[in-house]
Amino acid sequence: MSFKLLVSAVIAVVVGYYWLNYVKRGPIYESDKKLNGKTVLITGGNSGIGKATAMDLAKRGARVVIASRNLKKSNKVKDEIIKESGNHEVRAMQVDLEDFDSVRKFAKEFDESEKYLDYLINNAGILLEGMTKYGLNRIFVVNYFGPFLLTNLLLDKMKKQSAKRPVRIINLTSEGYKFVEFAESDISREPSGLVEASMVYLKTNLANIYFIYDLNNKLNDYDITTYSVNPGTVNTEGFDNLSFEWKLWIYPPVLLFGRNVHYGYQTTLYTLLDDSVAQHSGGFFNGCSHEELLPHATNESAILSLMRKSLEVTGLSP
């Protein structure tokens, strides 16, 4: 074997090892902590990362409420989780985060029928183009405004119980926030093409980080902590619902860099179960560890501007 061929083979092995162990796999959060008596609400819990998270939490004994638009699918997943976990405290409820009336109806029903809310996981998200009936960008409404409204509608419930039962609020986002800045015009403008729509998606990630950061600052008097979580690039069934154009745009990097869904919910578990994370409430978590936010993600004037706009859009009182 020639020297060049030998070097090439060594490089290939090293690159392959790195790709397999550090790109296609990620850290695993190990904990035997049980959640008996605790209630978890997770949006988008009937597929992908949400489903995997719901399954794990049910196995830990939690009461798990799956909130998704497709109730038939959610009930099927509920039965699957009950069968595999042996935990019958699993409930499916319907909510359409694109419809503020649906969110209000859901929040009212949840508040009246569930005694506690110990963990709220805003997991649902979409990459679908188009506009809502409110004349707002669909990606922004489902990924940010819907969860913003839901969280605020349930906040009184969480505040009341926090004196005796601590609460954690977790928003799934991504490190894509690093490459964008929020622009109010994106809220009411339909994206032109896949690139622009992708940028809007990343801006909803930044918006959720703003929200989590702001919530933490406003909840100092309560035992409620908040976390932004990056699940990483994960190959989930959610991509199956995308249009052909979107699949051509998304699939190559996902197939190359996407991890199994098992790795996608590990950082969520970390922020939900670990006792050490409270000191970083309001922060960003990536790879089962805390990561400092870039300066633009904690810009007070930008955050204040978005919070005001969010209250206006969702019809909440300041």
N, C-alpha and C positions, 0 to 999 in steps of 0.2 A: 504494500500500500504506500502510495506517495505521501510526502509530508503534507502537501496541500489538501489531499483527500482526507488525511487523518485529522487535520485542523478543522476542516469542514464538518466532519462527522462529530467531533467534540463540540463544536459550536451548535450543531443541530440538536445534540443531546441536551446541552445546557439550556438552550431556548425552549425546547420541548418540556423539559422539567419545570422551568419557570412558568410557562404557559399553563401547564396542567395543575401546578400546585398553588400558584399565586394569581392567575387570571381566571381560570375555570373553577377554582375553589376559593373559599374564604374562611375567615375565623369562625369557630363554633363556640357558642356560649354554653358552658356546662353549668347546670344548676339542677338540684333535685327539689327546689322550692315548690311547695304545693299552694294552690289558690282556692282551697275549699272555702265556701262562704263568700267569695269575692265575685263581683259581677263585671264582666267585660263587654263593652259594646264596640263592635268592629264593622266599619262600613266596607263594602266590597268583599265581604267574607265568604262569598260563594265560589271564588276561583282564585287561581294563582297564589300570590304571597298571602293574601287575606285568608284563603281557605287553609293553607298550611299553618298559619298563625293560629287560627281558630281551633284546628285539630290539636295542636300542641297544648294550648291553654285548657282545652276540654280534658285532655289527659292529665292535667295537673289539678283537676277538680273544680275549675272555675265554672260559674254560670256564664255561658257565652251567648250573646245576642248578635246574630248575623243580620246586618241591615243592608239590603241590596234592592235594586230596581226589579229584578226578575225573581218574584216570590216563588214560582214553581221550581226554578233551579235551586233557590236557597233551601227550600224544603227537602229537596233531594240530597243536597249537601248536608243538611242537618241530620237526616237519617243515616247518612254515611258516617258522620262524625260520632253519632250516638253508638252505632254498631261497633266502630273501631275502638273508641275510647271507653265504652261502658258507662259513660256519663250521660244521663238523661236530661241534665240541666242545660239543654241547648235549644235556643228559640230562633225562629226566622221571622223577620219583620220586613215590610216593604217600605222603601223610601226612594224617591227619585230626586237626586241632588240637583238636577237641572230645573226642578220645579219648586219654588220657594213655598208654595201652598202645601205640597207634599211633605217638605221638610218640617213645616210647622205642625202638620197633622201627626207626623211620626213622633216629633218631640213631645207633643201633648200626650199621645198614647203611651209612650215609653215612661214619661214622668208619672203617669197615673197608675201604670201597671207594674213597674219595677221599683222595688224599695230602695235599692242602692245603685250607684254607678261608681265603681272603684277605678276603672280604667277605660278611657275613651281612646280608641285607635282610629284616626281618620286615615284610612288606607286606600279608599276608592280613588281612581283617577282614570282619565280617558285621553285618547289622542285623536278624537273625532272632530272633523272640521264642521263649520256651520255656525248658525246663530240661534239663540233661544227666543222664546216668545216675548222676552223682555227687551229684545234688541241688543243682547249682550253676547259676547263671544262664548260659544259653548264650552270650550276648554277651560276658560276662566271660571265659568259658573260651576261646573261639575267639580273641578279640581280645587277651587279656592272658595268662591262665595257660598256654595252649598255647605261645605264643612264649617266655614266661618259662622254661618247662621245656625247650624245645628249645635255647634259648641256653645255659642252664646245663649241659645234657648235652654240648654241643659245646665248652664253655669250655676244658676241659683240652687239647683238640686245638689250639685257637687259642693258648693260652698257650705250649705247647711250640714252636710254629713262630714265635712272635712275636720271638724272639731274632734270627732271620734274615729273617723275612718279616712286616712289619707287618700288622695286622688292623684292619678297621673294622666296627663293628656299627651298623646303621641301623634304627631303628624308625619306621614311619610312624604319625603321630598327627594332631592338628589343634589349631588355636588355640581350639577349643571348650573346651579344658581351663580356660580363663580364667573360665568361668561356673559351674564346679562344684567341689565338694570331695568327697574320697573318704569313703565310709561303708561300713564292713565289712558292714553288713546287706544291701547291694545284691548281695553275692556269692551269697547263698543265697536270695534273694527273687525270685519271678517278677514282672516289671514288669506293672503294670496299665494297659494302654493304650499308645498310640503315644507320647504325651508322655513318660511315665515311661521307656519303653524307649529313647527318644532320649537322655534324661538319663543312663541307664546307659551308653549308647554313648560319650557325652562323658566319663564317668568312667573308662572304659577308656583313653581318650586320656591322661588325667591319670596313670593307673596306669603306662602305658608311659613317660611322662616321668619319673616317680619311678624306674622301673627303670633307665633309661638314665643318669640322674644318679647313682644308687647304684653302678651298675657302674663308672662312671668313677672314683669314689672308691676302689673296691676293686682297681682294675687299674693302680695307679701304678707297680708294679714290672714292668709288661709294656708292650710296644709295641702296645697295643690301645686304640683310641679309639672313642668311642661318640657317637651323634647321634640326636636326635629331629627328625623332619622333618614339616612340614606341607605336603601336596601342594596344598592349596587345595580349593575346591569344583570337582569334576571330573565331567563327564557321561560316565559309563562304562556299559558293557553290564551291569555288575553289578547295576544297578538293575532290569534286566529280570526278575530272579528274585524280586523282592519281591511281596508280596501286593497285591491291589487297593487295600486300605486304606493300605498303606505308600506306594504310588505316588501316591495322592491327596495324601498328606502331604509326600512328598519332591519330586515332579516340578516343581511350580511354582517353588520357589526354585532348583532345579537347572537348569531350562530358562532361567531369568532370569539367574542368576549363574554357572552351571557353565561351566567352560572345557573346551576340547578336551583329550583325554588327553595330547597332546603337551606341554602346559604342566604337566601333573600330575606328571611325573617329573623336571623340571628341577632342583629342589632336592635330590632324591636324588642326581642326577648330581654336583651341586656338592659335597655332603658325601662322595661316594665318590671323586671325582677330584682335587679341589682340594687343594693343599699347605698353604694358609693356614688351613684349618678346624681343624687339630689343636689350636691354641691355645684353642679353644672346646669341646674334648671334654667330653661330658656335657651340652651345651647344646641349645637349641632353634633350629631353622632354618626360616625362612619367606621365600619369595620370593628364593631364592638369596642369603640373607644371614643372619648370626647375629642373633638377637633375644633380649634378656634375658628370662628367665622371671619371672613374677609371684611374689611372696614365698611364696604358699601352695604353689607347685610345688616349692619347695626346703625345705619344712618337715621338718626332720630327724626329729622324733618321728613324723610321719605316714608318712614314708618307711620308717622302721624298723618301724613297725607293719605296713605292707603287706608288706614283705620277709619278716617272720616268718610272716605269714599265708600268703604265697605258697609258702614252703618247706613249710609244713604241708599245704596243699591239694594240692601236686604230689608230696608224698612224698619230698622231697629232704632230705638231712641239713643241719643248720645249719652 
